[in-house]
Amino acid sequence: MREGARISSVLYPRWYWPSFAAPASVWLVFLFIVPFYVVLSAAFGTIDLFGNPLPVYQPWYWSTATFQDILGRFYGTDAFYRPALIRTLVFVPAASLLCLIIGYGVAYYVARHAGRRKGLYLVLLISPFWISYLMRIYSWQGLLQPDGLVNRILAWMHVASSPVGWLQGKPSTVILGLVYGYIPYMILPLYGFLDRIDQNLLEAGRDLGAGPMKTFVRVTLPLSRQAILAGMVIVALPMFGDYFTNDLLGSTKTAMFGNLIDNAVQSPGGGPQAGSLVLMLMVLLVVPLLYYLRSTKRAQEAA
Amino acid sequence: MSTASLSVRRWWKDPWRKPRFLQALTWGYLAWSLVPVLIAVAFSFNAGRSRSAWQGFSLRWWVGDPTAAESLLYRPELRASVVHSVWLAVATMLIAVPLGTLFAIGIDRWHGRGPGIANFTMLLSFVLPEIILGVSLFLAFIYLLRDVVSLGSTAQILGLVTYQISYPVIVVRARLLSIGKDYEEAAMDLGAPPTQSVRRVLLPLLYPAIFASAALVFADTIDDFVTVRYLCAAASCEPISVKVYDAARAAPPPSVNAAVTFMLVATLLAISVGFVAYRRITKAERAGPAGREFIGFQV
């Protein structure tokens, strides 16, 4: 293997392989890294004579006025952004945890007990990936209408006497919407992991006298810690930036951090505000993000 | 101890008992996950204006009366947005897949510190919430690049490619790892110069991954409504996804159900075409689980 690597580096000129990566690298520099710099420049920019936002590209002229203004909306006396932040910090962990509980059960069943029908189950588990997020949430909008199927079933079962306003800003609707939207991203990695667990380990546990429950708690669960954490990060990261689930299933009463960003982008001259909010979101996400990137790198090295 | 509690205990201790609870959970999950979508598809055939109360079957929201201009086929702006969606998806696919494939080959073979940094940036663009990328591209286009590219179709394509480029990279890299370097080195031992061993040996081996990622990029671009929404200033550059998103916030008629069903069919078609191509090319090598690339991402 070593020999092979040396041979190829002799035969190929030094610039040969880097030149393959060059076009996409240049693309990423101009359309991924430079835009981030523009976010900084806009967030720390000033306003021109007419009061329009003016990004500043020299770091030594940066002003933190807008950023501090936005930060002041999260604490202090006039903290009208704070509820959205608190909701995000409650909704996202709650939804991620629900994803884990449901997702682990489903992934465990398919990995361990599906038997000959595994292929069918896998197709059904993967199919939500091919249905757009928009359509999946849109479908629920119809079901949750005042005269929709959910209220009809509740009335038929005599649970609710009058139609429930599911779409009028109910936190439970938004949390379940998030679970519904992101749970496929939890199930597949968990399945991939549980399917690879060595059966011999489980049989060893059983031979040593552990019942099924004990085998699960003492063998399977500790082994899957890494996969659980990775799955939680995979679903939580996009949820933190989610604004559309609440837009379609909630109201301003259930607005999340993503809605603050979306509203700022949509309002004229809101660029600097949107930039500041994006920076704050990135600060919030940097720890789970780095953890995820490190664990995937480790998994790649192990493979 | 009563016999009832004894039998419960025995049932609980039995290592071979059927996991009824997990089975119910799985079937419940699958129904919860897929039935709502089927209901939404069904309501695109509703005879009335409601998307929650069934009023009989009709094709009115698909191909209905041209003069009423309420169906997907005859409502001009819906039709235009479908065309725009397909155009964006094709353009994004044609740019992102070659760029990503070359990138994957490059960082797989190039030794040093460069590929690590490049790959980190690529992964970052993959896992960040889409709104972060969408907002930063939006700000770049309205401030820094205002005189170069204005908001519109070109900006949308540039943004979509940036967001999608990591798909071919991940899929092609996985394939590169599984095929190894043997074939290429054999070609070089037989005297093929570098360019030929890449073009005649490596590239054909990568075709399955390239087809798979092209299908993924096409399908995902049709469904995108975050980046494209920020990078489009006029109604004329709104794809069907953005139209649906805006309509869904008001009181949408079942023609919107028809529109989302159309998106679903387009996505499934792209995936099926990619999958069939993938199966045909990899017919000879059926070692691993077929079509793993189609799961869309790997952990």
Interface residues (C-beta under 8 A of the other chain):
Chain A: G4 A5 I7 S8 S9 L11 Y12 P13 Y16 W17 P18 S19 F20 A21 A22 P23 A24 S25 W27 L28 L31 F32 I33 V34 P35 F36 V38 V39 S41 A42 P55 Y57 I102 G105 V106 Y108 Y109 V110 R112 H113 Y121 L124 L125 I126 S127 P128 F129 W130 I131 S132 Y133 L134 M135 R136 Y138 S139 W140 Q141 G142 L143 Q145 D147 G148 L149 Y180 I183 P184 L188 P189 G192 F193 R206 G211 P212 M213 A227 A230 I234 L237 P238 F240 G241 D242 Y243 F244 D247 L248 G258 I261 D262 V265 G271 A274 G275 V278 L281 M282 L285 L289 Y292 L293 T296 A299 A303
Chain B: W12 K13 P15 R17 K18 P19 L22 Q23 L25 T26 Y29 L30 W32 S33 L34 P36 V37 I39 A40 F43 S50 R51 S52 A53 L99 G100 L102 F103 I105 G106 I107 R109 W110 H111 G114 P115 A118 F120 T121 M122 L123 L124 S125 V127 L128 P129 E130 I131 I132 L133 V135 S136 L137 F138 L139 A140 I142 Y143 L144 L158 G159 V161 T162 I165 V169 L177 K181 E184 E185 M188 P194 A219 I222 D223 F225 V226 Y230 S241 V244 Y245 A248 R249 V256 N257 V260 M263 L264 T267 L268 I271 F294 I295 G296 Q298 V299
